[in-house]
């Protein structure tokens, strides 16, 4: 069991309060991905906040997110779909 399991909802709320610039990070990541070769693997995807921004910038990309905390992945799936 991950240490984040018990605080998943709080974690997501905290991470969405504007401290991190997920859009800026997504723009930076997207700039490294060559056209036509957009496969993204995010290790430690958490609740999918960066992936949500990347999905807007690169909707054609094949995205895989991995996390050890299943409750984080549950929120990411709600946010992003499968």
C-alpha positions as CSV (number, residue, x, y, z in Angstrom):
1,X,0.0,0.0,0.0
2,X,1.3,3.5,-0.9
3,X,1.6,6.2,1.7
4,X,-0.6,8.4,-0.5
5,X,-3.6,6.1,-0.4
6,X,-5.1,7.8,2.7
7,X,-4.6,11.4,1.4
8,X,-5.5,11.1,-2.3
9,X,-8.4,13.5,-2.2
10,X,-6.5,16.0,-0.2
11,X,-3.5,15.6,-2.5
12,X,-5.5,16.3,-5.6
13,X,-7.1,19.4,-3.9
14,X,-3.7,20.7,-2.9
15,X,-2.1,20.1,-6.3
16,X,-4.9,22.0,-8.1
17,X,-4.5,25.2,-6.0
18,X,-2.1,26.9,-8.5
19,X,1.3,26.2,-6.9
20,X,2.4,24.2,-9.9
21,X,2.2,25.5,-13.5
22,X,0.9,22.3,-15.2
23,X,0.2,24.1,-18.4
24,X,3.7,25.5,-18.6
25,X,5.2,22.1,-17.8
26,X,3.0,20.5,-20.5
27,X,4.2,23.0,-23.1
28,X,7.8,22.2,-22.2
29,X,7.2,18.5,-22.5
30,X,5.3,18.8,-25.7
31,X,8.2,20.9,-27.3
32,X,10.4,17.8,-27.0
33,X,8.1,15.5,-28.7
34,X,8.5,15.2,-32.5
35,X,5.5,15.4,-34.7
36,X,4.2,11.9,-35.6
37,X,6.0,10.2,-32.8
38,X,4.0,11.3,-29.8
39,X,4.1,8.5,-27.2
40,X,4.2,9.8,-23.7
41,X,5.0,7.7,-20.6
42,X,4.5,9.5,-17.3
43,X,5.9,7.7,-14.3
44,X,4.2,8.9,-11.1
45,X,1.2,10.3,-12.9
46,X,-0.7,10.9,-9.7
47,X,-4.1,12.2,-10.3
48,X,-3.4,13.1,-13.9
49,X,-2.9,16.9,-13.7
50,X,0.0,17.1,-16.1
51,X,-1.5,14.5,-18.4
52,X,-4.7,16.6,-18.6
53,X,-2.8,19.5,-20.0
54,X,-0.8,17.4,-22.4
55,X,-4.0,15.8,-23.7
56,X,-5.1,19.3,-24.8
57,X,-1.8,20.1,-26.5
58,X,-1.3,16.7,-28.1
59,X,-4.7,15.0,-28.4
60,X,-3.2,12.6,-31.0
61,X,-0.6,11.3,-28.6
62,X,-0.6,7.9,-27.1
63,X,-0.4,8.5,-23.4
64,X,0.4,6.0,-20.6
65,X,0.4,7.0,-17.0
66,X,1.8,4.8,-14.2
67,X,1.5,5.2,-10.5
68,X,1.8,2.9,-7.5
69,X,-1.2,4.4,-5.7
70,X,-4.4,2.9,-7.1
71,X,-6.6,5.7,-5.6
72,X,-4.5,8.3,-7.5
73,X,-5.1,6.3,-10.7
74,X,-8.9,6.3,-10.0
75,X,-8.9,10.1,-10.0
76,X,-6.7,10.2,-13.1
77,X,-9.1,7.9,-14.9
78,X,-12.1,10.1,-14.0
79,X,-10.1,13.2,-15.1
80,X,-8.8,11.7,-18.4
81,X,-10.9,8.7,-19.3
82,X,-9.2,5.4,-20.0
